[in-house]
Amino acid sequence: MNHPSIKKVTWIPEKAVKLSDKAKAKMHEYGIPDYMHDVIIRYYERGIPPGHFLTAVIDNDLRGAIERADDTNVMALKAYVMWFYNQAPSGSWGSAGSVDRWVSAFTHEEQS
């Protein structure tokens, strides 16, 4: 008996995403450091790649995130996971290559 193969489907934006005011406010509420808010917003709304630490967080690389975090961000890892889980667009984070897929969708949009 043949079984169909299972593919993981990842959502890629067809156009720019605008984070809601609620999602932006939740960054502060969850405890994401203020200096990281604009980095997350630029990533989602304009496809600008984040730094190495945030890339590791978004790609679900705990070891990489810890290795690259400053003292403030290492203490805020739970806040990042809570925010991405509850506020980030579905399928836009949580697996290896998420950042590359998200950024390339914006790059493709600009070239079209």
Contacts in CASP RR format, 6 or more apart in sequence:
PFRMAT RR
TARGET T0000
AUTHOR 0000-0000-0000
METHOD contacts of the structure
MODEL  1
MNHPSIKKVTWIPEKAVKLSDKAKAKMHEYGIPDYMHDVIIRYYERGIPP
GHFLTAVIDNDLRGAIERADDTNVMALKAYVMWFYNQAPSGSWGSAGSVD
RWVSAFTHEEQS
8 95 0 8 1.000
10 91 0 8 1.000
10 95 0 8 1.000
10 98 0 8 1.000
10 101 0 8 1.000
11 89 0 8 1.000
11 90 0 8 1.000
11 91 0 8 1.000
11 92 0 8 1.000
12 101 0 8 1.000
12 102 0 8 1.000
12 105 0 8 1.000
13 89 0 8 1.000
13 92 0 8 1.000
13 102 0 8 1.000
13 105 0 8 1.000
13 106 0 8 1.000
13 109 0 8 1.000
14 105 0 8 1.000
14 109 0 8 1.000
15 109 0 8 1.000
16 45 0 8 1.000
16 46 0 8 1.000
16 106 0 8 1.000
16 109 0 8 1.000
17 44 0 8 1.000
17 45 0 8 1.000
17 89 0 8 1.000
18 45 0 8 1.000
19 41 0 8 1.000
19 44 0 8 1.000
19 45 0 8 1.000
19 87 0 8 1.000
22 87 0 8 1.000
23 83 0 8 1.000
23 87 0 8 1.000
23 88 0 8 1.000
24 37 0 8 1.000
24 41 0 8 1.000
26 83 0 8 1.000
26 86 0 8 1.000
26 87 0 8 1.000
27 36 0 8 1.000
27 37 0 8 1.000
27 40 0 8 1.000
27 83 0 8 1.000
27 87 0 8 1.000
28 34 0 8 1.000
28 37 0 8 1.000
30 79 0 8 1.000
30 80 0 8 1.000
30 82 0 8 1.000
30 83 0 8 1.000
31 76 0 8 1.000
31 79 0 8 1.000
32 40 0 8 1.000
32 76 0 8 1.000
32 79 0 8 1.000
32 80 0 8 1.000
32 83 0 8 1.000
33 72 0 8 1.000
33 73 0 8 1.000
33 76 0 8 1.000
36 54 0 8 1.000
36 73 0 8 1.000
39 50 0 8 1.000
39 51 0 8 1.000
39 54 0 8 1.000
40 50 0 8 1.000
40 54 0 8 1.000
40 83 0 8 1.000
42 48 0 8 1.000
42 50 0 8 1.000
43 49 0 8 1.000
43 50 0 8 1.000
43 54 0 8 1.000
43 58 0 8 1.000
43 99 0 8 1.000
43 102 0 8 1.000
43 103 0 8 1.000
44 88 0 8 1.000
44 89 0 8 1.000
44 92 0 8 1.000
44 102 0 8 1.000
46 106 0 8 1.000
47 102 0 8 1.000
47 103 0 8 1.000
47 105 0 8 1.000
47 106 0 8 1.000
48 103 0 8 1.000
49 55 0 8 1.000
49 99 0 8 1.000
49 103 0 8 1.000
50 58 0 8 1.000
50 99 0 8 1.000
52 68 0 8 1.000
53 65 0 8 1.000
53 68 0 8 1.000
53 69 0 8 1.000
53 70 0 8 1.000
53 73 0 8 1.000
54 80 0 8 1.000
55 99 0 8 1.000
56 62 0 8 1.000
56 63 0 8 1.000
56 64 0 8 1.000
56 65 0 8 1.000
56 67 0 8 1.000
56 68 0 8 1.000
57 65 0 8 1.000
57 77 0 8 1.000
57 80 0 8 1.000
57 81 0 8 1.000
57 84 0 8 1.000
57 93 0 8 1.000
58 84 0 8 1.000
58 92 0 8 1.000
58 93 0 8 1.000
58 94 0 8 1.000
58 98 0 8 1.000
58 99 0 8 1.000
58 102 0 8 1.000
59 93 0 8 1.000
59 94 0 8 1.000
59 95 0 8 1.000
59 96 0 8 1.000
59 97 0 8 1.000
59 98 0 8 1.000
59 99 0 8 1.000
60 93 0 8 1.000
60 94 0 8 1.000
60 95 0 8 1.000
60 96 0 8 1.000
60 98 0 8 1.000
61 96 0 8 1.000
62 77 0 8 1.000
65 73 0 8 1.000
65 77 0 8 1.000
65 80 0 8 1.000
66 74 0 8 1.000
66 77 0 8 1.000
69 77 0 8 1.000
73 80 0 8 1.000
84 93 0 8 1.000
84 94 0 8 1.000
91 98 0 8 1.000
92 98 0 8 1.000
92 102 0 8 1.000
END
